[in-house]
């Protein structure tokens, strides 16, 4: 009987802690992968079609970590269009006016979030926080998912944008001194 009480006590004390622990070996579930195309309809509607872009999905305006992420993207001088995407339930009046470096859009009914396949975090309580870096063709060149490191999304996006190599434009001509051997 004493053993059963001990086991029960351990279950009551340890189970909740185990449920909230994180493991470095757990890979977060992400929607699109590098090399996938971002949904064309959303890219056009959000003004990123044909542009280098950072599209980040977050929970709600004014939430502490969401505000940190918005401030970090606003302060960064990224060579791309930055779009913050939240659901219609996550809109707070005046929030988007505070961060002029970010274009904020509403994902009505979480349509794009579901199309992309962004899973909810923390046992389904929080909308997933994911960042996608897109090249001009709309191809995903980087994906980052971390609910608890909002500022790191900016650093990852910045590094990914620097890695995008633009193709030479048609009609580009080398200076004459390169053509002397012809």
C-alpha positions as CSV (number, residue, x, y, z in Angstrom):
1,X,0.0,0.0,0.0
2,X,2.8,2.4,0.8
3,X,4.4,1.6,-2.5
4,X,1.2,2.5,-4.4
5,X,1.0,5.8,-2.5
6,X,4.5,6.6,-3.4
7,X,3.9,5.8,-7.1
8,X,0.7,7.9,-7.1
9,X,2.5,10.8,-5.4
10,X,5.3,10.7,-8.0
11,X,2.8,10.6,-10.8
12,X,1.0,13.7,-9.4
13,X,4.3,15.6,-8.9
14,X,6.3,14.5,-11.9
15,X,3.8,14.1,-14.7
16,X,2.9,17.8,-15.0
17,X,6.6,18.8,-15.0
18,X,7.3,16.2,-17.7
19,X,4.5,17.5,-19.8
20,X,5.9,21.0,-19.9
21,X,9.6,20.0,-20.3
22,X,11.3,20.5,-23.6
23,X,13.9,18.3,-25.1
24,X,16.6,19.4,-27.5
25,X,16.0,16.2,-29.5
26,X,12.4,17.2,-30.3
27,X,12.1,18.6,-33.8
28,X,9.3,21.2,-34.1
29,X,6.7,20.5,-36.7
30,X,6.9,23.0,-39.6
31,X,4.7,23.7,-42.5
32,X,6.5,24.4,-45.8
33,X,10.1,23.2,-46.3
34,X,13.1,24.9,-48.0
35,X,12.5,24.6,-51.7
36,X,8.7,24.7,-51.5
37,X,6.7,27.5,-53.1
38,X,4.8,29.8,-50.9
39,X,1.1,30.0,-51.7
40,X,0.8,32.3,-54.7
41,X,-2.6,33.7,-53.7
42,X,-1.3,34.8,-50.3
43,X,2.0,36.2,-51.8
44,X,0.0,38.4,-54.2
45,X,-2.5,39.5,-51.6
46,X,0.2,40.4,-49.1
47,X,2.3,42.3,-51.7
48,X,5.4,40.0,-51.7
49,X,4.9,38.4,-55.1
50,X,8.1,38.9,-57.2
51,X,10.0,40.3,-54.2
52,X,12.5,39.0,-51.6
53,X,10.3,38.7,-48.5
54,X,10.2,37.6,-44.9
55,X,6.7,36.3,-43.9
56,X,6.3,35.6,-40.3
57,X,3.3,34.1,-38.5
58,X,2.7,35.0,-34.9
59,X,0.0,34.7,-32.3
60,X,-1.6,38.1,-31.4
61,X,-0.9,41.8,-31.4
62,X,0.3,43.0,-28.0
63,X,1.3,39.6,-26.6
64,X,4.8,40.0,-25.0
65,X,6.7,37.7,-27.3
66,X,4.8,38.8,-30.4
67,X,5.6,42.5,-29.5
68,X,9.3,41.6,-29.1
69,X,9.3,40.0,-32.5
70,X,7.6,42.9,-34.2
71,X,10.0,45.4,-32.6
72,X,13.0,43.3,-33.7
73,X,11.8,43.0,-37.3
74,X,10.9,46.7,-37.3
75,X,14.4,47.7,-36.1
76,X,16.2,45.4,-38.5
77,X,17.2,46.9,-41.8
78,X,16.4,43.8,-43.9
79,X,16.8,44.0,-47.7
80,X,13.3,42.5,-48.1
81,X,9.6,43.2,-47.6
82,X,8.6,42.0,-44.1
83,X,5.1,40.8,-43.5
84,X,3.7,39.9,-40.0
85,X,0.7,37.6,-40.3
86,X,-1.8,37.1,-37.5
87,X,-5.3,35.6,-37.3
88,X,-8.4,37.8,-37.1
89,X,-8.7,37.0,-33.4
90,X,-5.2,38.4,-32.8
91,X,-5.8,41.9,-34.0
92,X,-5.3,44.7,-31.5
93,X,-6.2,48.3,-32.5
94,X,-3.2,50.5,-33.2
95,X,-0.6,47.7,-32.9
96,X,0.5,47.8,-36.5
97,X,0.9,51.6,-36.5
98,X,3.8,51.3,-34.0
99,X,6.0,49.2,-36.3
100,X,6.3,51.0,-39.7
101,X,9.0,48.6,-41.0
102,X,6.6,45.7,-41.0
103,X,3.5,45.2,-43.1
104,X,0.8,43.5,-40.9
105,X,-1.9,41.4,-42.5
106,X,-4.8,39.3,-41.2
107,X,-5.1,35.7,-42.1
108,X,-8.9,35.4,-42.2
109,X,-10.0,32.2,-40.6
110,X,-6.4,31.0,-40.5
111,X,-6.8,30.0,-44.2
112,X,-3.1,30.5,-45.2
113,X,-1.8,29.1,-41.8
114,X,-3.8,25.9,-42.5
115,X,-2.7,25.8,-46.2
116,X,0.9,26.1,-45.2
117,X,0.5,23.6,-42.4
118,X,1.7,25.5,-39.4
119,X,1.0,23.5,-36.3
120,X,-0.1,25.0,-33.0
121,X,2.4,25.1,-30.2
122,X,2.2,24.3,-26.5
123,X,-0.4,21.5,-26.6
124,X,-2.5,23.4,-29.1
125,X,-2.9,26.5,-26.9
126,X,-0.8,28.9,-29.0
127,X,-0.8,29.5,-32.7
128,X,2.6,28.4,-34.2
129,X,5.3,31.0,-34.6
130,X,7.0,30.4,-37.9
131,X,9.1,32.6,-40.2
132,X,9.6,32.0,-44.0
133,X,12.2,33.7,-46.1
134,X,11.2,33.9,-49.8
135,X,13.3,34.7,-52.8
136,X,11.8,36.7,-55.7
137,X,10.3,33.6,-57.3
138,X,8.3,32.8,-54.1
139,X,10.5,29.8,-53.2
140,X,11.1,29.3,-49.5
141,X,14.9,29.6,-48.8
142,X,14.6,29.4,-45.0
143,X,12.1,28.2,-42.4
144,X,12.4,28.9,-38.7
145,X,10.2,27.8,-35.9
146,X,10.7,28.7,-32.3
147,X,7.9,29.9,-30.1
148,X,10.1,31.1,-27.3
149,X,12.9,32.9,-29.2
150,X,11.1,35.7,-31.1
151,X,14.2,37.8,-31.7
152,X,16.1,34.8,-33.2
153,X,13.6,34.8,-36.1
154,X,15.1,38.1,-37.2
155,X,18.7,36.8,-37.1
156,X,17.8,33.7,-39.0
157,X,15.9,35.7,-41.6
158,X,18.8,38.2,-42.0
159,X,21.3,35.4,-42.6
160,X,19.0,33.7,-45.1
161,X,18.5,37.0,-47.1
162,X,22.2,37.5,-47.3
163,X,22.6,34.0,-48.8
164,X,20.2,34.7,-51.7
165,X,22.1,35.2,-54.9
166,X,20.4,37.3,-57.5
167,X,20.7,36.0,-61.1
168,X,22.3,38.3,-63.6
169,X,19.9,40.4,-65.6
170,X,19.6,39.7,-69.3
171,X,21.6,42.2,-71.4
172,X,24.3,42.6,-68.7
173,X,27.6,43.4,-70.4
174,X,31.0,43.0,-68.9
175,X,33.3,46.0,-69.1
176,X,35.5,46.1,-72.3
177,X,38.7,45.2,-70.5
178,X,37.3,41.7,-69.8
179,X,36.6,41.2,-73.6
180,X,40.1,42.0,-74.9
181,X,41.0,38.4,-75.7
182,X,38.2,38.0,-78.3
